[in-house]
């Protein structure tokens, strides 16, 4: 009798609406996945209520890992990785996602036991990030953290996500570090998930400025991290040219400056950055190759 393939799934939730999304969208879709998989859904919960639980289903075991304080996206998944210690490829996924039935089979088919793959990205519908991928190899410059299958050997080797990215761009940074360390990042177009992201499916007055704020701060950080002060002034100039309120742009710059003293530079990659300049680079404000 063939053993089921065990898959650990990581998801970070920080409020009651996130838990509702898991109950109503993510968990039912994981239950419907085709194929012979044994799925463990690991949630890191910051609601502050240790009584929060979610019942396991017939095909999905649910484990809630409570944390006493709020963590950013990257830190939350580093926390889960240290707790779970997955032995095989693990899936990072957002709570506001519904998986197609063939998600696992297509992700693992794309992987095909290749040890040189660091990340396999699922395809998001109805809206995809504006970036390309090679139609023959599937190779892409960066993968979205909304749905990514991650190689644990690679993840441990690079010490996981950079926790200085509170939210947004940490997936770009992780993908770039995959390429810089000899791993491939691959897009799987048939591994479909339906992402009901707040920007398109619900009205929140602060949503646009929340994304623009942290996207702007981390745009500056990515520039500084990989290319230093010599290019940071150019990024600052690009930020100031954006069609955003001046006070808002000033707030982005002030937040970056307050954090800069603790930011880490990416060292030892100069030659690799030049060799991979077709994969690793910045096109414009919060826009990456």
Residue pairs with C-beta under 8 A, 6 or more apart in sequence:
2 36
4 36
4 37
4 38
5 35
5 36
5 37
5 38
5 104
5 108
6 37
6 38
6 39
6 40
6 88
7 37
7 38
7 39
7 40
7 88
7 89
7 90
7 91
7 104
8 40
8 42
8 84
8 86
8 88
8 90
8 91
9 30
9 39
9 40
9 41
9 42
9 90
9 91
9 93
10 42
10 44
10 77
10 80
10 81
10 84
10 90
10 91
10 92
10 93
11 22
11 26
11 41
11 42
11 43
11 44
11 92
11 93
11 94
11 95
12 18
12 43
12 44
12 71
12 73
12 76
12 77
12 80
12 95
13 19
13 21
13 22
13 43
13 44
13 45
13 46
13 47
13 95
14 45
14 46
14 47
14 70
15 47
16 47
18 95
18 96
19 45
19 47
19 52
19 54
19 95
21 95
21 96
21 196
22 41
22 43
22 54
22 95
23 54
25 95
25 96
25 97
25 98
25 196
26 41
26 93
26 94
26 95
26 96
26 97
26 98
26 99
27 41
27 54
27 57
27 60
27 62
28 98
29 97
29 98
29 99
29 100
30 39
30 41
30 57
30 59
30 60
30 99
31 57
31 58
31 59
31 60
32 99
32 101
33 39
33 59
33 99
33 101
33 102
33 103
33 104
34 101
34 102
34 104
34 105
35 102
35 104
35 105
37 59
37 104
38 59
38 61
39 59
39 60
39 61
40 60
40 61
40 62
40 63
40 84
41 60
41 61
41 62
41 63
42 63
42 65
42 80
42 83
42 84
43 54
43 62
43 63
43 64
43 65
44 65
44 66
44 67
44 71
44 76
44 77
44 79
44 80
45 52
45 64
45 65
45 66
45 67
46 67
46 69
46 70
46 71
46 76
48 68
50 66
52 64
52 66
53 64
54 62
54 64
55 62
56 62
65 79
65 80
65 83
67 76
67 79
71 79
72 163
72 165
72 166
72 167
72 170
73 145
73 161
73 165
73 166
73 167
73 168
73 170
74 160
74 161
74 162
74 163
74 165
74 170
74 174
75 161
75 163
77 92
77 145
77 160
77 161
78 160
78 161
78 163
81 90
81 152
81 155
81 156
81 160
84 90
86 152
87 152
88 152
89 108
89 111
89 120
89 149
89 150
89 151
89 152
90 149
90 150
90 152
91 107
91 147
91 148
91 149
91 150
92 145
92 147
92 148
92 149
92 150
93 99
93 146
93 147
93 193
94 145
94 146
94 147
94 195
94 197
96 195
96 196
96 197
96 198
96 201
97 146
97 147
97 193
97 194
97 195
97 196
98 193
98 194
98 196
99 193
99 194
100 191
100 192
100 193
100 194
102 190
102 191
102 192
103 122
103 191
103 192
103 193
106 122
106 188
106 190
106 191
106 192
107 120
107 122
107 149
107 188
107 191
108 149
109 188
110 120
110 138
110 186
110 188
110 191
111 117
111 120
111 149
111 186
114 184
115 151
115 153
116 182
116 183
116 184
117 151
117 183
117 184
117 185
117 186
118 150
118 151
118 154
118 155
118 175
118 178
118 181
118 183
118 184
118 185
119 143
119 148
119 149
119 150
119 151
119 154
119 174
119 175
119 178
119 183
119 185
119 186
120 143
120 148
120 149
120 186
120 187
120 188
120 191
121 140
121 143
121 144
121 147
121 148
121 149
121 185
121 186
121 187
121 188
122 146
122 147
122 148
122 149
122 188
122 191
122 192
122 193
123 187
123 188
123 189
123 190
123 191
123 192
123 193
124 144
124 146
124 147
124 192
124 193
124 194
124 195
125 192
125 193
125 194
125 195
126 194
126 200
127 195
127 197
127 200
129 144
130 287
131 140
131 141
131 142
131 288
131 289
132 140
132 141
133 139
133 140
133 186
133 187
133 189
134 140
137 186
138 186
138 187
138 188
138 189
139 184
139 185
139 186
139 187
140 185
140 186
140 187
141 175
141 176
141 179
141 185
141 279
141 280
141 288
141 289
142 171
142 172
142 175
142 176
142 185
142 288
142 289
143 171
143 174
143 175
143 185
143 187
144 171
145 170
145 171
145 174
146 193
146 195
146 197
147 191
147 193
147 195
148 171
151 183
154 178
154 181
154 183
157 181
158 174
158 177
158 178
158 181
160 174
161 170
161 173
161 174
162 170
162 173
162 174
162 225
162 264
164 221
164 259
164 262
164 263
164 264
165 173
165 218
165 221
166 214
166 217
166 218
167 214
168 211
168 214
168 215
168 218
169 214
169 215
169 218
169 219
169 221
169 222
169 286
170 218
172 222
172 288
173 222
173 225
175 185
176 226
176 279
176 280
177 266
178 184
178 185
179 185
179 276
179 279
179 280
180 266
180 269
180 272
180 273
180 276
180 280
198 204
198 207
199 207
199 208
199 211
209 248
212 244
212 248
212 252
212 286
213 248
213 251
213 252
213 255
215 286
216 239
216 242
216 249
216 252
216 256
216 285
216 286
217 252
217 255
217 256
217 259
218 286
219 235
219 239
219 282
219 285
219 286
220 232
220 235
220 236
220 239
220 252
220 253
220 256
221 256
221 259
221 263
222 282
222 288
223 231
223 232
223 234
223 235
223 282
224 231
224 232
224 235
224 260
224 263
224 265
225 263
225 264
225 265
225 266
226 266
226 269
226 273
226 280
227 273
228 265
235 282
236 253
238 284
238 285
239 249
239 252
239 253
239 285
240 249
242 249
242 285
273 280
278 289
279 289
280 289
281 288
281 289
282 288
282 289
283 289
